[in-house]
């Protein structure tokens, strides 16, 4: 009888711990990836100079982040693709999801920009970034 009472008490205690905030409820902890991807789509009619300017701004942002190990990118007149490698998670104080959130805030702060980076490079988890670039056209003096 005493053994049965102890078992019931242990079982009740174990179940109550599961429903309390004392134990994390995640069966699988959230992964912290080191590879991030981004695609920036420029509006139709953009030229290479426009893509270079946008790439320069994003590159400067990434170079100032100590959690970025390295990144590569390539571009055409209408698209810039990024692959970003973060430092090992033991060497940084920020989770990859927070890196994406901060990067998306930076991109959103650029005029006429929508979208962001993702972990898997799949457009279903992030919207492509659309950038509208306006040019000032002057008259040629002869």
C-alpha positions as CSV (number, residue, x, y, z in Angstrom):
1,X,0.0,0.0,0.0
2,X,2.8,2.4,0.9
3,X,4.5,1.6,-2.5
4,X,1.3,2.4,-4.4
5,X,0.9,5.7,-2.5
6,X,4.5,6.6,-3.4
7,X,4.0,5.7,-7.0
8,X,0.8,7.8,-7.2
9,X,2.5,10.8,-5.6
10,X,5.5,10.5,-8.0
11,X,3.2,10.2,-11.0
12,X,1.1,13.2,-9.9
13,X,4.3,15.2,-9.2
14,X,5.7,14.4,-12.6
15,X,2.5,15.3,-14.4
16,X,2.3,18.6,-12.6
17,X,5.9,19.5,-13.6
18,X,5.0,19.0,-17.2
19,X,2.2,21.5,-17.0
20,X,4.2,24.1,-15.0
21,X,6.8,26.5,-16.5
22,X,9.5,24.7,-14.5
23,X,10.3,22.4,-17.4
24,X,10.6,23.5,-21.1
25,X,7.8,22.1,-23.1
26,X,9.7,21.7,-26.3
27,X,10.3,18.1,-27.2
28,X,12.8,19.2,-29.9
29,X,14.7,22.4,-29.2
30,X,14.6,25.1,-31.9
31,X,17.5,24.7,-34.4
32,X,20.1,27.5,-34.7
33,X,21.2,27.4,-38.3
34,X,24.5,29.0,-39.4
35,X,23.5,29.4,-43.1
36,X,21.1,32.1,-44.2
37,X,19.8,33.0,-47.6
38,X,18.4,36.2,-49.1
39,X,17.1,37.3,-52.5
40,X,16.5,40.9,-53.3
41,X,14.4,41.6,-56.3
42,X,14.7,45.1,-57.9
43,X,11.8,46.6,-59.9
44,X,11.7,46.1,-63.6
45,X,13.9,48.6,-65.4
46,X,16.6,48.6,-62.8
47,X,20.2,48.7,-64.0
48,X,23.4,47.2,-62.7
49,X,24.3,50.5,-61.0
50,X,21.1,50.3,-59.0
51,X,21.8,46.7,-57.9
52,X,25.4,47.7,-56.9
53,X,24.1,50.5,-54.7
54,X,21.6,48.2,-52.9
55,X,24.3,45.5,-52.5
56,X,26.7,48.1,-51.1
57,X,24.2,49.1,-48.4
58,X,23.4,45.4,-47.5
59,X,27.1,44.5,-47.5
60,X,27.9,47.4,-45.2
61,X,25.2,46.2,-42.8
62,X,26.5,42.6,-42.8
63,X,30.2,43.7,-42.4
64,X,29.3,45.5,-39.2
65,X,27.7,42.4,-37.6
66,X,30.2,40.5,-35.5
67,X,28.1,37.3,-35.7
68,X,28.6,37.1,-39.5
69,X,31.5,34.8,-40.4
70,X,31.3,35.4,-44.1
71,X,28.9,36.1,-46.9
72,X,28.8,35.9,-50.7
73,X,26.5,37.5,-53.2
74,X,25.9,37.9,-56.9
75,X,23.6,40.2,-58.8
76,X,22.1,41.1,-62.1
77,X,20.2,44.3,-62.8
78,X,17.1,42.9,-61.2
79,X,18.2,40.5,-58.5
80,X,20.7,40.2,-55.7
81,X,21.2,36.7,-54.1
82,X,23.0,36.3,-50.7
83,X,24.4,33.4,-48.8
84,X,25.4,34.3,-45.3
85,X,27.4,32.1,-43.0
86,X,27.1,32.9,-39.3
87,X,29.7,32.1,-36.7
88,X,29.3,28.9,-34.8
89,X,26.5,29.3,-32.2
90,X,29.0,28.9,-29.4
91,X,30.8,32.0,-30.6
92,X,27.8,34.3,-30.9
93,X,25.2,35.6,-28.4
94,X,22.4,35.8,-30.9
95,X,20.1,33.1,-32.4
96,X,19.8,32.8,-36.2
97,X,16.1,33.6,-36.0
98,X,17.0,36.9,-34.3
99,X,19.6,37.6,-37.0
100,X,16.9,37.2,-39.6
101,X,14.5,39.4,-37.6
102,X,17.1,42.2,-37.3
103,X,18.1,41.8,-41.0
104,X,14.5,42.0,-42.0
105,X,14.1,45.2,-39.9
106,X,17.1,46.7,-41.7
107,X,15.7,45.8,-45.1
108,X,12.3,47.1,-44.2
109,X,13.9,50.5,-43.2
110,X,15.1,50.9,-46.8
111,X,12.5,52.9,-48.9
112,X,10.0,50.9,-50.9
113,X,11.4,47.6,-49.7
114,X,9.4,44.5,-48.8
115,X,10.6,41.0,-47.7
116,X,13.5,39.5,-45.9
117,X,16.0,36.8,-45.4
118,X,15.3,33.1,-44.6
119,X,17.1,30.0,-43.2
120,X,16.1,27.7,-46.1
121,X,16.1,30.2,-49.0
122,X,12.5,29.2,-49.7
123,X,10.2,32.0,-50.7
124,X,7.4,30.5,-48.6
125,X,9.2,31.4,-45.4
126,X,10.2,34.9,-46.6
127,X,8.9,37.3,-49.1
128,X,11.3,38.4,-51.9
129,X,12.5,41.9,-51.3
130,X,11.2,44.4,-53.9
131,X,13.1,47.7,-54.2
132,X,11.9,50.6,-56.2
133,X,14.6,52.8,-57.4
134,X,14.0,56.3,-58.8
135,X,16.3,58.1,-61.1
136,X,16.5,61.8,-61.6
137,X,16.7,62.6,-65.3
138,X,18.3,65.8,-66.3
139,X,18.6,67.6,-69.7
140,X,21.8,67.4,-71.6
141,X,23.3,70.8,-72.3
142,X,24.9,71.3,-75.7
